[in-house]
Amino acid sequence: MAALLGVGLADVRARLGDGRAGDVPGRVLDLHHVWDFYRTRFLLRRVRDYRRLLGVADELAWECYGPVLGLAGARPKEPPLVGFSRAAAPRAHRRGSAYHDLLPRGGIHTAKGREAAARLPFPVIDVPWSFRSHLPGLLTVAHEAAHHIDDDCGLGDEIRRRVATAGLPPERAAHWERWSGEAFADVCAAVLCGPAYAAVLAELLDAGDDVDERDFDGAHPPPGARLRLAAAAARPAGRPGAPDDTGDGAEARAVAGALTTGGWSGLGGLTLTELLAPVRPPGGADVSEGARRMLAGGPSRCSSAAGVLAASALAFQQDPAAYDRRDVGERAVTEVLRLRSAGTRAAPAADPSAAHRRRSRAEAGGALLAALDATAAPGEAVVG
């Protein structure tokens, strides 16, 4: 971003000095609109309460996404950045996607300026503002981070093949193939966070009995199916205490098994369990034990951000009044931040192509400005 904006500032200075100053106001307004998308996400990290919560969310996203950067042959990429939005549900914005519709109200002031917001330079995860007061909701960040694993590792075809060969009846296979990306994200979150993820989903989703799952045509699997899928995915990952799934559970077990069994070619041959839930260091508490410790006023003693957040979510499920009385949420935030290691969240090894990437970003800045310079229609107003 610094390189891209630096090119913009240099261009503005040049125009002020060579007689093209009339072009500058519209250009600056466009750059400000684009920068607003990032500015709010960065500035909130200078406000203590938001900085702490977003730091925890970033850490969970890193635990989910970071392992792919250590795979053999992986290209160094920036991990997801978590921010707040007015949307009612969490959402992933993929690297390289257009984001002009996400800019502040009023949009971009020139028609050409839409090109300036045509490619998101790094992945973003938005969560509702309400999660500020309900820490367990942050477990859904793992679901959104899994979407970025899917995108950046090019797993789409492999996910669909696995679901297609899960042994489902043909009429059901067509539905699950359409839901395959969402199913993958739910399974990854369950593998990383365990049964607590299904518990949080049950809170956030309307899983009423009036949903006809046989004809459900939403973008996600029906709520009940998502809960059964998350429960089934937690068990093969070796997570204790996953709730039993009955009724239509066989379908969820088949999909979960197809996604958790065997190595992924797009993930260096690792299974999802090997990627996301490796053996934890000795001394880390079991999540259910961690929940009991937190309700008693102590730390969870879990060894990962996912473990601490899962323990806090189970604590809320078990005793909401004690959760509030013991200030479990705030203590969980403190515990996660103490676990966080120092340093930049990036590829584990030095990146020899860093200079090349800086040049590429500077070139992107030049391309952005060229887009703003595109020939306008006769009489087009710069400011609406």
Legacy VTK file of the C-alpha trace (Angstrom):
# vtk DataFile Version 3.0
C-alpha trace
ASCII
DATASET POLYDATA
POINTS 384 float
0.000 0.000 0.000
2.840 2.413 0.812
4.356 1.839 -2.612
1.029 2.224 -4.389
0.104 5.430 -2.567
3.645 6.761 -2.920
3.304 6.609 -6.683
0.047 8.540 -6.364
1.591 11.270 -4.243
4.531 11.652 -6.595
2.139 11.997 -9.515
0.114 14.680 -7.714
3.270 16.701 -6.996
4.282 16.463 -10.637
0.898 17.720 -11.823
0.992 20.641 -9.420
4.279 21.717 -10.958
3.694 21.202 -14.665
0.421 22.990 -15.306
-1.952 20.061 -14.796
-3.162 21.182 -11.361
-6.773 21.091 -12.539
-6.563 17.297 -12.607
-5.495 17.052 -8.977
-8.733 17.548 -6.936
-10.660 14.670 -8.520
-7.616 12.439 -8.376
-7.025 13.179 -4.678
-10.681 12.539 -3.868
-10.526 9.180 -5.631
-7.356 8.184 -3.800
-8.952 9.188 -0.491
-11.998 7.048 -1.228
-9.809 4.072 -2.012
-7.652 4.693 1.040
-10.764 4.884 3.265
-11.178 1.143 2.836
-7.822 0.598 4.547
-7.709 3.653 6.792
-10.546 2.577 9.087
-9.103 -0.917 9.442
-5.668 0.418 10.366
-6.738 3.324 12.580
-8.932 1.129 14.782
-5.737 -0.657 15.748
-4.645 2.552 17.480
-7.684 2.459 19.808
-6.851 0.195 22.745
-10.079 -1.819 23.041
-10.403 -2.369 19.302
-6.675 -3.017 18.920
-6.824 -5.857 21.452
-9.860 -7.517 19.919
-8.623 -7.152 16.345
-5.234 -8.475 17.439
-6.955 -11.617 18.717
-8.966 -11.956 15.495
-5.830 -11.488 13.383
-4.074 -14.150 15.452
-6.847 -16.685 14.841
-6.791 -15.864 11.128
-3.021 -16.361 11.173
-3.286 -19.758 12.900
-5.661 -20.881 10.157
-3.959 -19.274 7.151
-0.310 -19.145 8.258
0.457 -22.880 7.831
-0.035 -22.675 4.054
2.861 -20.202 3.857
5.184 -22.916 5.163
4.285 -25.433 2.468
6.985 -26.437 0.017
6.879 -24.184 -3.024
4.402 -21.759 -1.427
4.593 -18.219 -2.721
4.907 -15.685 0.113
1.636 -13.835 0.491
0.114 -11.493 3.025
-2.267 -13.156 5.532
-5.830 -11.886 5.979
-6.484 -8.623 7.816
-9.587 -8.580 10.031
-11.800 -5.511 10.342
-15.314 -4.496 11.345
-18.166 -3.792 8.955
-21.864 -3.003 9.115
-22.677 -6.375 7.503
-24.771 -8.736 9.616
-22.467 -11.712 9.104
-18.714 -12.268 8.678
-17.426 -12.091 5.128
-14.177 -12.797 3.290
-12.980 -10.443 0.541
-10.550 -12.300 -1.662
-7.162 -11.070 -2.807
-7.408 -9.460 -6.237
-11.168 -8.873 -6.049
-12.886 -5.563 -6.800
-13.871 -3.645 -3.687
-15.396 -0.393 -4.906
-18.805 -1.517 -3.591
-17.262 -1.746 -0.107
-16.073 1.870 -0.062
-17.805 4.498 2.122
-21.127 5.871 0.996
-20.765 8.229 -1.919
-18.405 5.950 -3.761
-15.749 7.206 -6.137
-16.089 10.660 -7.652
-15.063 9.779 -11.194
-16.249 6.959 -13.365
-12.641 6.096 -14.163
-11.848 5.894 -10.447
-13.598 2.543 -10.155
-10.474 1.071 -11.696
-8.564 2.251 -8.649
-10.484 -0.224 -6.489
-10.428 -3.086 -8.962
-7.917 -5.342 -7.193
-7.684 -5.895 -3.430
-3.931 -6.211 -2.689
-4.332 -8.583 0.280
-7.192 -10.678 1.700
-9.617 -9.076 4.141
-12.066 -10.538 6.645
-14.942 -8.398 7.891
-16.858 -9.231 11.074
-19.962 -7.510 12.483
-19.481 -4.744 15.020
-21.556 -6.816 17.452
-18.655 -9.247 17.845
-16.951 -6.522 19.853
-19.194 -7.497 22.770
-19.366 -11.252 22.109
-15.939 -12.838 21.821
-17.129 -16.390 20.904
-18.390 -15.025 17.575
-14.769 -14.536 16.511
-14.441 -18.301 15.948
-16.157 -17.647 12.600
-12.964 -15.856 11.521
-11.513 -19.348 10.997
-14.264 -20.065 8.452
-13.459 -16.880 6.536
-9.703 -17.532 6.682
-10.366 -20.950 5.160
-11.998 -19.232 2.178
-8.683 -17.423 1.645
-6.801 -20.740 1.805
-9.166 -22.038 -0.867
-8.599 -18.958 -3.056
-4.844 -18.530 -2.632
-4.009 -22.244 -2.928
-6.368 -22.808 -5.866
-8.296 -25.613 -4.154
-11.675 -25.114 -5.848
-11.481 -28.013 -8.298
-10.014 -30.360 -5.699
-12.751 -29.478 -3.202
-15.466 -30.126 -5.774
-13.927 -33.458 -6.803
-13.819 -34.636 -3.215
-17.439 -33.696 -2.606
-18.515 -35.269 -5.901
-16.935 -38.581 -4.867
-18.274 -38.560 -1.292
-20.845 -41.240 -2.134
-23.908 -39.004 -1.874
-27.107 -39.728 -3.829
-26.985 -37.897 -7.174
-29.756 -35.463 -6.266
-27.893 -34.510 -3.076
-24.435 -34.480 -4.657
-25.504 -31.626 -6.944
-26.443 -29.490 -3.914
-23.257 -30.248 -2.005
-21.044 -29.574 -5.018
-22.642 -26.119 -5.194
-21.987 -25.650 -1.476
-18.521 -27.195 -1.626
-16.540 -24.008 -0.900
-18.690 -23.197 2.131
-18.495 -26.801 3.318
-14.691 -26.677 3.066
-14.601 -23.490 5.161
-16.857 -24.991 7.850
-14.760 -28.162 7.979
-11.501 -26.205 8.316
-12.955 -24.119 11.143
-14.162 -27.259 12.939
-10.778 -28.960 12.540
-8.985 -25.905 13.940
-11.451 -24.918 16.679
-13.149 -28.214 17.522
-16.758 -28.648 18.730
-16.861 -25.048 19.970
-17.167 -23.902 16.359
-20.424 -25.842 15.939
-21.665 -24.365 19.227
-20.985 -20.831 17.987
-22.658 -21.586 14.643
-25.740 -22.803 16.505
-25.913 -19.410 18.229
-25.478 -17.389 15.050
-27.615 -19.392 12.620
-31.372 -19.738 12.514
-31.593 -23.534 12.504
-35.352 -23.744 12.892
-37.357 -26.842 12.035
-39.205 -24.978 9.270
-36.229 -25.231 6.877
-36.844 -27.783 4.111
-33.332 -29.102 3.596
-34.226 -31.271 0.605
-35.065 -28.284 -1.582
-32.828 -25.688 0.093
-31.083 -23.609 -2.595
-29.133 -21.008 -0.581
-25.486 -20.162 -1.120
-24.581 -22.053 2.095
-25.803 -25.478 3.193
-28.971 -25.238 5.319
-28.236 -24.320 8.950
-28.918 -27.778 10.360
-26.648 -29.382 7.780
-23.860 -26.935 8.623
-24.102 -27.834 12.305
-23.981 -31.561 11.551
-21.061 -31.022 9.170
-19.079 -29.071 11.774
-19.766 -31.716 14.411
-18.697 -34.500 12.062
-15.525 -32.653 11.016
-14.447 -32.133 14.631
-14.450 -35.868 15.397
-12.017 -37.186 12.759
-9.710 -34.349 13.734
-9.321 -36.096 17.096
-11.298 -33.505 19.009
-12.974 -34.943 22.121
-16.550 -34.267 23.037
-18.003 -33.499 19.593
-21.804 -33.721 19.784
-23.444 -36.716 18.137
-25.201 -36.140 14.835
-28.327 -38.125 14.028
-31.054 -38.162 11.396
-29.443 -36.728 8.280
-26.018 -37.007 9.880
-24.817 -39.624 7.400
-24.762 -37.009 4.629
-22.716 -34.609 6.743
-20.359 -37.407 7.807
-19.799 -38.341 4.159
-18.896 -34.773 3.168
-16.731 -34.230 6.236
-14.938 -37.509 5.597
-14.295 -36.626 1.960
-12.681 -33.337 3.007
-10.683 -34.585 5.994
-9.468 -37.957 4.715
-6.239 -38.101 2.716
-3.708 -35.492 1.692
-4.477 -32.520 -0.542
-2.364 -31.979 -3.632
-2.899 -28.233 -3.263
-1.679 -28.353 0.350
1.617 -30.137 -0.143
0.080 -33.563 0.426
-1.079 -32.746 3.960
-4.492 -33.590 5.361
-6.505 -30.762 6.895
-5.772 -32.182 10.338
-2.030 -32.190 9.660
-2.202 -28.647 8.331
-4.493 -27.054 10.898
-4.339 -29.210 14.024
-0.777 -30.482 14.463
0.264 -31.952 17.793
0.200 -29.138 20.343
3.159 -28.483 22.664
3.051 -30.422 25.958
1.413 -28.609 28.846
-1.460 -27.111 26.857
-4.817 -27.756 28.477
-7.644 -29.593 26.756
-10.282 -27.121 25.531
-13.081 -28.504 27.723
-10.756 -28.381 30.742
-9.789 -24.862 29.715
-13.458 -23.836 29.773
-13.806 -25.134 33.322
-10.682 -23.260 34.373
-11.959 -20.021 32.878
-15.326 -20.314 34.616
-13.423 -20.828 37.871
-11.585 -17.545 37.307
-8.297 -18.874 35.974
-6.621 -18.976 32.562
-7.542 -21.701 30.097
-3.880 -22.733 29.752
-4.560 -23.685 26.140
-1.537 -23.330 23.877
-3.085 -21.575 20.871
-5.397 -18.704 20.052
-7.905 -21.186 18.627
-7.779 -23.210 21.841
-8.271 -20.214 24.133
-11.142 -18.842 22.037
-12.761 -22.279 21.807
-12.478 -22.663 25.590
-14.091 -19.249 26.124
-16.906 -20.176 23.720
-17.575 -23.433 25.596
-17.479 -21.518 28.889
-20.202 -19.213 27.573
-22.271 -22.202 26.442
-21.978 -23.899 29.824
-22.703 -20.917 32.080
-23.417 -17.516 30.483
-23.896 -15.821 33.855
-20.547 -17.037 35.182
-18.951 -16.117 31.843
-19.997 -12.498 32.419
-19.385 -12.506 36.150
-15.850 -13.879 35.752
-15.107 -11.567 32.787
-14.100 -14.600 30.744
-14.106 -12.749 27.422
-11.645 -10.063 28.469
-9.393 -12.590 30.191
-9.427 -14.731 27.039
-8.317 -11.715 24.987
-5.428 -11.117 27.404
-4.437 -14.791 27.285
-4.380 -14.906 23.485
-2.294 -11.743 23.265
0.210 -13.188 25.727
0.558 -16.267 23.511
1.249 -14.135 20.444
4.845 -14.304 19.296
6.695 -11.152 18.310
7.359 -10.322 14.697
5.605 -9.884 11.385
2.920 -12.317 10.303
4.411 -13.399 6.982
6.177 -16.321 5.302
8.507 -18.142 7.752
11.617 -17.739 5.596
13.177 -14.597 4.183
11.584 -13.677 0.896
14.205 -13.072 -1.795
11.541 -11.622 -4.066
10.642 -8.791 -1.666
12.278 -6.190 -3.880
10.440 -7.577 -6.876
7.125 -7.357 -5.008
7.837 -3.749 -4.037
8.485 -2.957 -7.695
5.263 -4.737 -8.639
3.290 -2.652 -6.180
4.843 0.527 -7.497
3.859 -0.606 -10.997
0.352 -1.242 -9.663
0.314 2.337 -8.445
1.249 3.520 -11.912
-1.472 1.369 -13.440
-3.990 2.806 -10.988
-3.097 6.336 -12.036
-3.247 5.386 -15.692
-6.766 4.122 -15.084
-7.701 7.438 -13.544
-6.287 9.139 -16.634
-8.461 7.086 -18.979
-10.155 9.254 -21.565
-13.344 10.710 -20.119
-16.542 11.020 -22.040
-17.142 14.559 -23.394
-18.561 16.789 -20.707
-17.979 14.272 -17.919
-17.916 15.960 -14.524
-15.021 15.179 -12.232
-17.038 15.709 -9.059
-20.635 14.521 -8.834
LINES 1 385
384 0 1 2 3 4 5 6 7 8 9 10 11 12 13 14 15 16 17 18 19 20 21 22 23 24 25 26 27 28 29 30 31 32 33 34 35 36 37 38 39 40 41 42 43 44 45 46 47 48 49 50 51 52 53 54 55 56 57 58 59 60 61 62 63 64 65 66 67 68 69 70 71 72 73 74 75 76 77 78 79 80 81 82 83 84 85 86 87 88 89 90 91 92 93 94 95 96 97 98 99 100 101 102 103 104 105 106 107 108 109 110 111 112 113 114 115 116 117 118 119 120 121 122 123 124 125 126 127 128 129 130 131 132 133 134 135 136 137 138 139 140 141 142 143 144 145 146 147 148 149 150 151 152 153 154 155 156 157 158 159 160 161 162 163 164 165 166 167 168 169 170 171 172 173 174 175 176 177 178 179 180 181 182 183 184 185 186 187 188 189 190 191 192 193 194 195 196 197 198 199 200 201 202 203 204 205 206 207 208 209 210 211 212 213 214 215 216 217 218 219 220 221 222 223 224 225 226 227 228 229 230 231 232 233 234 235 236 237 238 239 240 241 242 243 244 245 246 247 248 249 250 251 252 253 254 255 256 257 258 259 260 261 262 263 264 265 266 267 268 269 270 271 272 273 274 275 276 277 278 279 280 281 282 283 284 285 286 287 288 289 290 291 292 293 294 295 296 297 298 299 300 301 302 303 304 305 306 307 308 309 310 311 312 313 314 315 316 317 318 319 320 321 322 323 324 325 326 327 328 329 330 331 332 333 334 335 336 337 338 339 340 341 342 343 344 345 346 347 348 349 350 351 352 353 354 355 356 357 358 359 360 361 362 363 364 365 366 367 368 369 370 371 372 373 374 375 376 377 378 379 380 381 382 383
